């Protein structure tokens, strides 16, 4: 039994085979542990917008019999200061270092959603906000997407790949599913959280994993060490069983450190369309959503029978239920 006090990275979940087995058990009967969270309260703290994460995590908590409080920091609370050593003479009325222990008084588990600012790489990659909650709340904390990772999404992605792979583990043919993470264009600068986590989790899983992107978009080795990078998108797609499309801004690695958070390319030739998918092994298309149609992917690809974006989103409830279940069992 994994005693989880924090859920941020793939190693926090323990053995992935066991986690997938548990996910299948919960998906078959998602109310099997509906008394586990009795008289326990989940506080979900959102510093940023959410649709799937908010709905799926709240549903997961309800599956386990928990009470749920949702705090939208930008809509229903005092503006919070997150930096130490500042003179609070602006529009921020409360410091996070007082707010966090107060929040901890009213709940048993805390979920945090706080995106990267994309201006200060050291601050973002230190996961400053998340670790403040770990340190000062006195409660188990889990990530609902942070500056650098989105583990609930990556776990749901892994569940989805496992369910739709034609080469399940132990099939005996020695073939592993080929999974490709491809960069795609976007009009806005986006964080690297989803690609970071997807890479991290696929590298920990039993798949043939490839990343493809234009030069300058190299992800941090902390998350992708050991991954095969192919700058030729067509070569990367050849023989693929799963195509995971996602945009991210420059991660600021190596000589591109000064470009952190910037858009280096809007090359529309990277948009996943029917021609791109014809290079694959009749691959499934995946994306975390929301998706910019016509930029990330064309209508015909996302609406094709091979698209998994809706099952993938549905599995967010399952990944969150497994994580909350394990946190509750360790309390």
C-alpha positions in Angstrom: 0.0 0.0 0.0 1.4 3.4 -1.1 1.1 5.9 1.8 0.6 9.1 -0.2 1.0 12.5 1.5 1.7 14.2 -1.8 1.0 13.5 -5.4 3.0 15.5 -7.9 5.1 13.0 -10.0 4.8 9.5 -11.4 6.9 8.0 -8.6 4.5 9.2 -6.0 2.0 6.6 -7.3 4.3 3.6 -6.8 4.0 0.6 -9.1 2.2 1.5 -12.3 0.9 -2.0 -13.0 -0.8 -2.1 -9.6 -2.2 1.4 -10.2 -3.6 0.4 -13.6 -5.1 -2.7 -12.0 -6.7 -0.5 -9.3 -8.0 1.9 -12.0 -9.7 -1.0 -13.8 -11.3 -2.2 -10.5 -12.6 1.3 -9.8 -13.9 1.7 -13.3 -15.9 -1.5 -13.0 -17.4 -0.3 -9.7 -16.6 3.4 -9.0 -18.6 3.4 -5.8 -16.9 0.3 -4.3 -15.2 2.5 -1.7 -18.0 5.0 -1.2 -17.6 5.0 2.6 -13.9 5.5 2.7 -14.2 9.3 2.7 -17.1 9.5 5.1 -16.7 12.7 7.3 -13.6 13.7 5.3 -13.5 16.9 3.4 -11.6 17.7 0.2 -10.7 21.3 -0.5 -10.0 22.1 -4.1 -8.1 25.4 -4.6 -8.1 26.9 -8.1 -5.7 29.7 -9.0 -6.6 29.1 -12.7 -9.6 28.1 -14.8 -10.7 24.5 -15.0 -13.4 22.3 -16.6 -12.4 18.6 -16.7 -10.1 18.8 -13.6 -12.8 20.5 -11.5 -15.6 18.3 -12.5 -13.7 15.0 -12.5 -12.0 15.5 -9.2 -15.1 16.6 -7.5 -16.9 13.6 -8.9 -14.1 11.3 -7.7 -14.3 12.7 -4.2 -18.1 12.1 -4.2 -17.5 8.5 -5.4 -15.5 8.0 -2.2 -18.2 9.7 0.0 -16.2 12.9 0.7 -17.5 16.3 1.3 -16.1 18.9 -1.2 -15.3 22.6 -0.9 -14.2 24.4 -4.0 -12.3 27.7 -3.7 -11.8 29.8 -6.8 -9.1 32.2 -5.6 -9.6 34.7 -8.3 -13.4 34.9 -7.9 -14.3 34.3 -4.3 -11.3 35.1 -2.1 -9.0 37.9 -1.1 -6.2 38.5 -3.7 -3.3 36.4 -2.4 0.4 37.4 -2.3 2.7 34.4 -2.9 6.2 36.0 -2.6 8.1 36.3 0.7 9.7 39.6 1.8 7.3 41.9 -0.1 5.7 45.1 1.3 2.0 44.4 0.7 1.0 47.9 -0.3 -0.8 46.8 -3.5 -4.1 45.1 -4.3 -3.2 41.8 -2.5 -4.8 41.7 0.9 -3.7 38.3 2.3 -0.5 36.3 2.2 -0.6 32.7 1.1 1.5 31.8 4.2 -1.4 32.8 6.4 -4.1 31.6 4.0 -2.7 28.1 3.7 -2.8 27.0 7.3 -6.3 28.6 7.6 -7.4 26.4 4.6 -5.9 23.4 6.4 -8.2 24.0 9.4 -11.3 23.3 7.3 -10.4 20.1 5.4 -8.6 16.8 5.4 -7.1 16.8 1.8 -6.1 19.7 -0.5 -5.9 19.7 -4.3 -4.0 22.6 -5.9 -4.3 24.0 -9.4 -1.7 26.8 -10.2 -0.3 27.4 -13.6 3.2 28.6 -14.6 3.6 32.4 -14.9 6.1 31.7 -17.9 8.2 34.7 -16.9 10.5 33.4 -14.1 11.7 29.9 -15.0 13.4 29.3 -11.6 10.2 30.2 -9.7 8.0 28.0 -11.9 10.2 25.0 -11.9 10.7 25.2 -8.2 6.9 24.6 -7.8 6.9 27.3 -5.2 3.1 27.5 -4.7 2.6 23.7 -4.5 5.4 23.2 -2.0 4.1 26.0 0.2 0.9 24.0 0.6 2.9 20.9 1.4 4.8 22.7 4.0 2.2 24.9 5.7 -1.2 23.2 5.3 -0.5 20.2 7.6 -2.6 18.1 5.2 -2.0 15.7 2.3 -1.7 17.7 -1.0 -2.1 16.6 -4.6 -1.6 18.4 -7.9 -4.5 19.3 -10.1 -2.0 20.9 -12.5 0.9 23.0 -11.4 3.6 25.1 -13.0 5.4 22.1 -14.4 3.2 19.0 -14.2 -0.3 17.6 -14.5 -0.1 14.1 -13.0 -3.9 13.4 -12.9 -4.1 14.0 -16.6 -1.0 11.9 -17.3 -2.4 9.0 -15.2 -5.7 9.2 -17.2 -3.7 9.2 -20.4 -1.9 6.1 -19.3 -5.2 4.4 -18.4 -6.5 5.3 -21.9 -3.4 4.0 -23.7 -3.6 0.8 -21.7 -7.3 0.3 -22.5 -6.9 0.8 -26.3 -3.5 -0.8 -27.0 -3.5 -3.7 -29.4 -0.4 -4.9 -27.8 -1.2 -5.4 -24.1 1.5 -6.2 -21.7 2.0 -10.0 -21.5 0.6 -10.6 -25.0 3.8 -12.5 -25.8 4.5 -10.9 -29.2 7.2 -8.6 -27.9 5.6 -5.6 -29.6 5.1 -2.4 -27.5 2.6 0.3 -28.5 4.4 3.2 -30.1 3.3 6.5 -28.5 4.3 9.8 -30.0 4.0 13.2 -28.3 3.9 15.9 -31.0 4.2 19.6 -30.6 1.5 21.6 -32.5 1.0 25.3 -33.1 -1.1 27.5 -30.8 -1.8 31.3 -30.8 -0.9 31.7 -27.1 2.1 30.8 -25.0 1.2 27.6 -23.0 3.0 25.9 -20.1 4.9 22.7 -20.4 3.0 20.9 -17.6 1.0 18.5 -19.7 3.9 17.4 -22.1 6.2 17.2 -19.1 3.9 14.8 -17.2 2.9 12.8 -20.3 6.6 12.2 -21.1 7.4 11.4 -17.5 4.6 8.8 -17.3 5.1 7.3 -20.7 8.8 6.8 -19.9 7.8 4.9 -16.8 5.3 2.8 -18.7 5.9 -0.2 -21.0 5.7 1.7 -24.3 7.9 2.8 -27.2 7.9 6.5 -26.7 9.0 9.3 -29.1 8.8 13.1 -28.8 8.7 15.3 -31.9 8.9 19.1 -32.0 10.7 22.0 -33.7 14.1 22.9 -32.4 14.0 25.1 -29.4 11.1 23.2 -27.8 13.2 20.7 -26.0 11.6 19.7 -22.7 13.5 19.7 -19.4 15.6 16.6 -18.9 14.1 16.2 -15.5 11.0 14.9 -17.2 12.3 13.5 -20.5 15.7 12.0 -19.8 16.0 8.8 -21.9 13.3 9.8 -24.4 13.9 9.6 -28.1 13.5 13.0 -29.8 12.8 13.1 -33.5 12.7 16.6 -35.1 11.3 15.2 -38.3 7.6 14.9 -37.5 6.9 12.4 -40.4 9.6 10.1 -39.2 8.3 10.2 -35.7 4.7 9.4 -36.8 5.7 6.3 -38.8 4.2 3.2 -37.3 2.7 5.1 -34.4 -0.2 3.6 -32.5 -1.0 6.7 -30.5 -0.5 10.3 -31.4 -0.7 12.8 -28.5 -0.8 16.4 -29.8 0.0 19.3 -27.5 1.4 22.8 -27.7 3.9 24.1 -25.3 6.0 27.3 -25.2 9.7 27.3 -25.1 10.9 25.4 -22.0 14.1 27.5 -21.8 16.4 24.5 -21.9 20.1 24.9 -22.8 20.9 27.8 -25.1 17.2 28.8 -25.2 17.1 29.7 -21.5 16.4 33.4 -22.3 13.4 32.3 -24.5 11.5 30.6 -21.6 7.8 31.0 -22.1 8.1 32.4 -25.6 6.4 31.3 -28.8 9.3 30.4 -31.2 7.1 28.9 -34.0 3.5 28.9 -35.3 4.4 26.6 -38.1 1.0 25.2 -39.3 2.6 22.3 -41.0 2.8 20.7 -37.5 -1.1 20.7 -37.3 -2.3 17.1 -37.0 -4.5 16.4 -40.1 -5.5 13.4 -42.1 -2.3 13.3 -44.0 -0.3 13.2 -40.8 -2.4 10.4 -39.4 -1.9 8.4 -42.7 1.8 8.1 -41.7 0.8 6.1 -38.6 -0.3 2.6 -37.9 -4.0 3.7 -37.9 -3.1 5.5 -34.7 -5.5 6.8 -32.1 -5.5 10.6 -31.6 -5.2 12.0 -28.1 -5.3 15.4 -26.5 -5.9 16.6 -23.0 -8.5 19.3 -24.0 -9.4 22.1 -24.4 -8.1 22.0 -28.0 -7.9 24.7 -30.7 -9.4 23.1 -33.8 -7.6 24.0 -37.0 -4.4 24.8 -35.0 -3.6 21.6 -33.0 -5.8 19.3 -35.0 -8.3 19.3 -37.8 -12.0 18.5 -37.4 -11.8 15.2 -39.4 -9.1 13.8 -37.1 -10.6 14.8 -33.8 -14.0 13.6 -34.9 -12.7 10.3 -36.3 -13.6 6.9 -34.7 -9.9 6.7 -33.7 -10.1 9.8 -31.6 -9.8 9.1 -27.9 -10.3 12.7 -26.5 -13.7 11.9 -24.8 -12.7 8.5 -23.3 -9.5 10.2 -22.2 -11.4 13.0 -20.5 -13.8 10.4 -18.9 -10.7 8.6 -17.4 -9.9 11.8 -15.4 -12.6 10.7 -13.0 -10.9 7.3 -12.6 -7.4 8.7 -12.1 -8.6 11.1 -9.5 -10.5 8.4 -7.7 -7.5 6.2 -7.5 -5.3 9.0 -6.1 -7.9 10.2 -3.6 -8.5 6.6 -2.5 -4.8 6.0 -1.8 -4.5 9.3 0.1 -7.5 8.4 2.3 -6.2 4.9 2.9 -2.9 6.4 4.1 -4.5 8.8 6.6 
